[in-house]
Amino acid sequence: MNLGKVLSELAEKGLGVKLLIGYKDSINGYGWHVMYYVEIVKTIEFCSTCREKYGKDYIEDTLFHHSHSHRYENVIILSKDFMDEDDLIEELIAVLAIHN
């Protein structure tokens, strides 16, 4: 699977992807290499009252129904540097497998 396909599939799962590519000197002076930095963010919608009372993002309270207070938070699920594109793709595929 190529990088573009993996990134598209992550986006289809509702995950935000930040990909930065730069040129960096390697450790021990073995030359310059392309470096990849990836950050994957998951946006979670929740009700603050449900979290406080029940410890869950949402729960239907049939006895004492309350108006849900819709809030959003972004949770970083991956933040990592890579020196090899294949390693980057492998890690992104692993994230996809978890979020299927």
C-alpha positions, 0 to 999 in steps of 0.5 A: 500500500502506498503512502497516499492510499494509507493517508486517504484511509485514515481520513475516511476513518475521521482521523486528522493527519499532520505530515511534515517532511524535511531534510535532517543530518543523521546521527553520527554524521552519515549524511543528510536524510529525508525525515518524516514527522507524523501526528494523528489526531482523533476528535472525540465528541462528548458530554461533560455532564455524562463524563462527570456523572457516569464516566462515559462520553455519552449515556442516555439517562432515562430517569433524569434526562438532561440536556447533553452539553456537546463538547469536542477534544482532540486526542493525539494518538500518534506523534513520531519521527521516521527516517524511512517511508516504509516504516512510516507506512507500516506504522500508519497501517497499524493505526488503521488496524486499531481504528477499524 
